[in-house]
Amino acid sequence: VTATDRDEGSNAEVKYSFFKIPEKLDKTFKLDPESGEIEITDKLNFEEHEFYELVVQARDAGGLSSHSKVH
């Protein structure tokens, strides 16, 4: 995922994190807080989950945030 912030300096820096991710999925997916890159770290079980939905939060240094769903 990618987010941009029009502020200047340190307030323009964006950090990424999962927002309210179920504990089971926390070990299945890894999110790089700097780049927003999502990595699959465990096998996906489509018999258990027909699809996966993650909510990613982007937060700037000023404390403002936004959320996006990833399917």
PASE-161895 format. One record per residue: x, y, z of N, C-alpha, C, O in turn. Coordinates in steps of 0.02 Angstrom, whole numbers, padded with zeros to 5 digits. Example, Ala and Ser with C-alpha at 12.3 -4.5 7.8 and 13.67 -1.06 7.14 Angstrom:
<atoms>
{n_x 00660&n_y -00284&n_z 00390&ca_x 00615&ca_y -00225&ca_z 00390&c_x 00660&c_y -00165&c_z 00390&o_x 00712&o_y -00166&o_z 00423}
{n_x 00642&n_y -00112&n_z 00354&ca_x 00684&ca_y -00053&ca_z 00357&c_x 00645&c_y 00002&c_z 00394&o_x 00670&o_y 00057&o_z 00402}
</atoms>
This chain:
<atoms>
{n_x 00042&n_y -00059&n_z 00000&ca_x 00000&ca_y 00000&ca_z 00000&c_x 00044&c_y 00062&c_z 00000&o_x 00102&o_y 00059&o_z 00021}
{n_x 00017&n_y 00117&n_z -00023&ca_x 00054&ca_y 00179&ca_z -00026&c_x 00010&c_y 00237&c_z -00005&o_x -00048&o_y 00242&o_z -00026}
{n_x 00037&n_y 00280&n_z 00037&ca_x 00002&ca_y 00341&ca_z 00057&c_x 00052&c_y 00399&c_z 00051&o_x 00112&o_y 00389&o_z 00058}
{n_x 00026&n_y 00457&n_z 00037&ca_x 00068&ca_y 00516&ca_z 00033&c_x 00041&c_y 00570&c_z 00079&o_x -00018&o_y 00571&o_z 00095}
{n_x 00085&n_y 00614&n_z 00100&ca_x 00067&ca_y 00669&ca_z 00144&c_x 00100&c_y 00732&c_z 00115&o_x 00160&o_y 00732&o_z 00102}
{n_x 00062&n_y 00784&n_z 00106&ca_x 00087&ca_y 00845&ca_z 00075&c_x 00126&c_y 00890&c_z 00123&o_x 00152&o_y 00942&o_z 00103}
{n_x 00129&n_y 00871&n_z 00187&ca_x 00168&ca_y 00911&ca_z 00234&c_x 00242&c_y 00908&c_z 00215&o_x 00262&o_y 00870&o_z 00171}
{n_x 00281&n_y 00949&n_z 00248&ca_x 00353&ca_y 00950&ca_z 00237&c_x 00390&c_y 00924&c_z 00299&o_x 00362&o_y 00925&o_z 00354}
{n_x 00451&n_y 00901&n_z 00290&ca_x 00491&ca_y 00878&ca_z 00345&c_x 00466&c_y 00814&c_z 00376&o_x 00439&o_y 00771&o_z 00341}
{n_x 00475&n_y 00807&n_z 00441&ca_x 00457&ca_y 00745&ca_z 00475&c_x 00382&c_y 00733&c_z 00475&o_x 00360&o_y 00675&o_z 00480}
{n_x 00341&n_y 00785&n_z 00469&ca_x 00268&ca_y 00775&ca_z 00467&c_x 00245&c_y 00741&c_z 00402&o_x 00188&o_y 00717&o_z 00398}
{n_x 00288&n_y 00739&n_z 00352&ca_x 00271&ca_y 00707&ca_z 00289&c_x 00287&c_y 00632&c_z 00290&o_x 00268&o_y 00596&o_z 00244}
{n_x 00322&n_y 00608&n_z 00342&ca_x 00339&ca_y 00537&ca_z 00346&c_x 00278&c_y 00496&c_z 00366&o_x 00243&o_y 00513&o_z 00414}
{n_x 00266&n_y 00443&n_z 00329&ca_x 00208&ca_y 00400&ca_z 00340&c_x 00231&c_y 00332&c_z 00364&o_x 00278&o_y 00304&o_z 00335}
{n_x 00200&n_y 00306&n_z 00416&ca_x 00213&ca_y 00239&ca_z 00443&c_x 00150&c_y 00197&c_z 00433&o_x 00094&o_y 00222&o_z 00439}
{n_x 00160&n_y 00134&n_z 00418&ca_x 00104&ca_y 00088&ca_z 00405&c_x 00098&c_y 00036&c_z 00460&o_x 00148&o_y 00015&o_z 00489}
{n_x 00036&n_y 00016&n_z 00474&ca_x 00024&ca_y -00038&ca_z 00522&c_x -00043&c_y -00069&c_z 00506&o_x -00086&o_y -00039&o_z 00475}
{n_x -00052&n_y -00131&n_z 00529&ca_x -00117&ca_y -00162&ca_z 00523&c_x -00163&c_y -00132&c_z 00576&o_x -00140&o_y -00113&o_z 00630}
{n_x -00226&n_y -00126&n_z 00559&ca_x -00276&ca_y -00097&ca_z 00605&c_x -00326&c_y -00152&c_z 00623&o_x -00362&o_y -00176&o_z 00579}
{n_x -00327&n_y -00171&n_z 00686&ca_x -00374&ca_y -00222&ca_z 00711&c_x -00370&c_y -00287&c_z 00671&o_x -00421&o_y -00313&o_z 00648}
{n_x -00310&n_y -00313&n_z 00662&ca_x -00302&ca_y -00376&ca_z 00626&c_x -00315&c_y -00434&c_z 00674&o_x -00290&o_y -00433&o_z 00730}
{n_x -00354&n_y -00485&n_z 00653&ca_x -00365&ca_y -00543&ca_z 00696&c_x -00298&c_y -00577&c_z 00712&o_x -00254&o_y -00580&o_z 00670}
{n_x -00292&n_y -00603&n_z 00772&ca_x -00230&ca_y -00633&ca_z 00794&c_x -00207&c_y -00689&c_z 00748&o_x -00147&o_y -00696&o_z 00736}
{n_x -00254&n_y -00728&n_z 00720&ca_x -00236&ca_y -00783&ca_z 00675&c_x -00201&c_y -00756&c_z 00612&o_x -00154&o_y -00787&o_z 00587}
{n_x -00223&n_y -00698&n_z 00588&ca_x -00194&ca_y -00671&ca_z 00527&c_x -00130&c_y -00632&c_z 00540&o_x -00091&o_y -00619&o_z 00494}
{n_x -00119&n_y -00614&n_z 00603&ca_x -00059&ca_y -00576&ca_z 00620&c_x 00004&c_y -00617&c_z 00605&o_x 00057&o_y -00588&o_z 00592}
{n_x -00001&n_y -00683&n_z 00608&ca_x 00056&ca_y -00726&ca_z 00593&c_x 00058&c_y -00746&c_z 00519&o_x 00107&o_y -00776&o_z 00496}
{n_x 00005&n_y -00730&n_z 00482&ca_x 00001&ca_y -00748&ca_z 00412&c_x 00027&c_y -00693&c_z 00366&o_x 00053&o_y -00707&o_z 00312}
{n_x 00020&n_y -00631&n_z 00389&ca_x 00041&ca_y -00574&ca_z 00349&c_x 00089&c_y -00530&c_z 00389&o_x 00084&o_y -00523&o_z 00450}
{n_x 00137&n_y -00500&n_z 00353&ca_x 00185&ca_y -00454&ca_z 00383&c_x 00182&c_y -00389&c_z 00343&o_x 00181&o_y -00390&o_z 00281}
{n_x 00182&n_y -00333&n_z 00378&ca_x 00178&ca_y -00267&ca_z 00346&c_x 00240&c_y -00228&c_z 00363&o_x 00256&o_y -00218&o_z 00422}
{n_x 00276&n_y -00205&n_z 00312&ca_x 00336&ca_y -00163&ca_z 00324&c_x 00312&c_y -00093&c_z 00342&o_x 00278&o_y -00061&o_z 00302}
{n_x 00328&n_y -00069&n_z 00402&ca_x 00303&ca_y -00004&ca_z 00425&c_x 00330&c_y 00055&c_z 00386&o_x 00300&o_y 00109&o_z 00387}
{n_x 00385&n_y 00046&n_z 00350&ca_x 00415&ca_y 00101&ca_z 00311&c_x 00388&c_y 00103&c_z 00240&o_x 00372&o_y 00157&o_z 00215}
{n_x 00385&n_y 00045&n_z 00207&ca_x 00367&ca_y 00044&ca_z 00136&c_x 00293&c_y 00029&c_z 00123&o_x 00267&o_y 00046&o_z 00069}
{n_x 00259&n_y -00002&n_z 00171&ca_x 00190&ca_y -00022&ca_z 00161&c_x 00182&c_y -00088&c_z 00124&o_x 00127&o_y -00108&o_z 00107}
{n_x 00238&n_y -00122&n_z 00113&ca_x 00236&ca_y -00186&ca_z 00077&c_x 00209&c_y -00241&c_z 00123&o_x 00230&o_y -00248&o_z 00180}
{n_x 00161&n_y -00279&n_z 00096&ca_x 00131&ca_y -00335&ca_z 00132&c_x 00161&c_y -00400&c_z 00107&o_x 00165&o_y -00411&o_z 00046}
{n_x 00182&n_y -00441&n_z 00153&ca_x 00213&ca_y -00505&ca_z 00136&c_x 00172&c_y -00562&c_z 00167&o_x 00149&o_y -00556&o_z 00224}
{n_x 00164&n_y -00616&n_z 00131&ca_x 00131&ca_y -00675&ca_z 00157&c_x 00184&c_y -00718&c_z 00192&o_x 00233&o_y -00737&o_z 00160}
{n_x 00175&n_y -00732&n_z 00256&ca_x 00226&ca_y -00768&ca_z 00294&c_x 00205&c_y -00839&c_z 00313&o_x 00243&o_y -00876&o_z 00344}
{n_x 00143&n_y -00858&n_z 00295&ca_x 00118&ca_y -00925&ca_z 00310&c_x 00073&c_y -00946&c_z 00252&o_x 00052&o_y -00904&o_z 00212}
{n_x 00059&n_y -01009&n_z 00247&ca_x 00015&ca_y -01034&ca_z 00194&c_x -00056&c_y -01007&c_z 00202&o_x -00081&o_y -01002&o_z 00258}
{n_x -00087&n_y -00989&n_z 00146&ca_x -00157&ca_y -00968&ca_z 00147&c_x -00201&c_y -01029&c_z 00141&o_x -00187&o_y -01074&o_z 00101}
{n_x -00254&n_y -01031&n_z 00181&ca_x -00300&ca_y -01088&ca_z 00181&c_x -00368&c_y -01063&c_z 00156&o_x -00407&o_y -01034&o_z 00193}
{n_x -00382&n_y -01075&n_z 00091&ca_x -00444&ca_y -01051&ca_z 00062&c_x -00504&c_y -01094&c_z 00081&o_x -00561&o_y -01074&o_z 00069}
{n_x -00492&n_y -01152&n_z 00111&ca_x -00547&ca_y -01191&ca_z 00139&c_x -00571&c_y -01159&c_z 00204&o_x -00630&o_y -01163&o_z 00221}
{n_x -00525&n_y -01128&n_z 00241&ca_x -00542&ca_y -01096&ca_z 00304&c_x -00567&c_y -01024&c_z 00293&o_x -00613&o_y -01002&o_z 00326}
{n_x -00536&n_y -00988&n_z 00245&ca_x -00555&ca_y -00920&ca_z 00230&c_x -00564&c_y -00914&c_z 00154&o_x -00516&o_y -00926&o_z 00117}
{n_x -00623&n_y -00896&n_z 00132&ca_x -00635&ca_y -00889&ca_z 00060&c_x -00595&c_y -00830&c_z 00032&o_x -00571&o_y -00832&o_z -00024}
{n_x -00589&n_y -00777&n_z 00072&ca_x -00547&ca_y -00720&ca_z 00054&c_x -00519&c_y -00689&c_z 00117&o_x -00544&o_y -00702&o_z 00172}
{n_x -00468&n_y -00650&n_z 00110&ca_x -00435&ca_y -00617&ca_z 00166&c_x -00445&c_y -00542&c_z 00159&o_x -00436&o_y -00514&o_z 00105}
{n_x -00464&n_y -00510&n_z 00214&ca_x -00472&ca_y -00438&ca_z 00214&c_x -00430&c_y -00409&c_z 00270&o_x -00438&o_y -00428&o_z 00329}
{n_x -00386&n_y -00364&n_z 00253&ca_x -00342&ca_y -00331&ca_z 00301&c_x -00357&c_y -00257&c_z 00299&o_x -00372&o_y -00230&o_z 00246}
{n_x -00353&n_y -00223&n_z 00355&ca_x -00359&ca_y -00151&ca_z 00358&c_x -00291&c_y -00123&c_z 00376&o_x -00263&o_y -00139&o_z 00428}
{n_x -00265&n_y -00080&n_z 00333&ca_x -00200&ca_y -00050&ca_z 00343&c_x -00210&c_y 00024&c_z 00362&o_x -00250&o_y 00059&o_z 00332}
{n_x -00172&n_y 00044&n_z 00412&ca_x -00174&ca_y 00114&ca_z 00435&c_x -00110&c_y 00148&c_z 00413&o_x -00055&o_y 00121&o_z 00422}
{n_x -00117&n_y 00208&n_z 00385&ca_x -00060&ca_y 00250&ca_z 00369&c_x -00064&c_y 00310&c_z 00416&o_x -00115&o_y 00344&o_z 00419}
{n_x -00010&n_y 00323&n_z 00453&ca_x -00010&ca_y 00377&ca_z 00503&c_x 00052&c_y 00421&c_z 00492&o_x 00107&o_y 00396&o_z 00482}
{n_x 00040&n_y 00487&n_z 00493&ca_x 00097&ca_y 00532&ca_z 00486&c_x 00124&c_y 00551&c_z 00554&o_x 00094&o_y 00533&o_z 00606}
{n_x 00180&n_y 00586&n_z 00555&ca_x 00213&ca_y 00603&ca_z 00618&c_x 00171&c_y 00652&c_z 00659&o_x 00182&o_y 00659&o_z 00720}
{n_x 00124&n_y 00687&n_z 00627&ca_x 00081&ca_y 00733&ca_z 00663&c_x 00022&c_y 00699&c_z 00697&o_x -00017&o_y 00732&o_z 00731}
{n_x 00015&n_y 00633&n_z 00687&ca_x -00038&ca_y 00595&ca_z 00720&c_x -00101&c_y 00586&c_z 00677&o_x -00148&o_y 00553&o_z 00700}
{n_x -00103&n_y 00613&n_z 00616&ca_x -00160&ca_y 00603&ca_z 00572&c_x -00154&c_y 00535&c_z 00539&o_x -00099&o_y 00513&o_z 00522}
{n_x -00211&n_y 00502&n_z 00530&ca_x -00209&ca_y 00435&ca_z 00500&c_x -00267&c_y 00425&c_z 00451&o_x -00317&o_y 00461&o_z 00452}
{n_x -00259&n_y 00374&n_z 00410&ca_x -00310&ca_y 00354&ca_z 00363&c_x -00307&c_y 00278&c_z 00358&o_x -00255&o_y 00248&o_z 00374}
{n_x -00362&n_y 00247&n_z 00337&ca_x -00365&ca_y 00174&ca_z 00333&c_x -00385&c_y 00152&c_z 00263&o_x -00419&o_y 00188&o_z 00226}
{n_x -00363&n_y 00092&n_z 00245&ca_x -00381&ca_y 00064&ca_z 00180&c_x -00388&c_y -00012&c_z 00188&o_x -00350&o_y -00044&o_z 00224}
{n_x -00438&n_y -00040&n_z 00153&ca_x -00448&ca_y -00112&ca_z 00155&c_x -00408&c_y -00144&c_z 00098&o_x -00405&o_y -00117&o_z 00042}
{n_x -00377&n_y -00201&n_z 00112&ca_x -00341&ca_y -00240&ca_z 00062&c_x -00374&c_y -00309&c_z 00061&o_x -00381&o_y -00342&o_z 00112}
{n_x -00394&n_y -00329&n_z 00001&ca_x -00425&ca_y -00396&ca_z -00007&c_x -00378&c_y -00441&c_z -00044&o_x -00394&o_y -00499&o_z -00056}
</atoms>
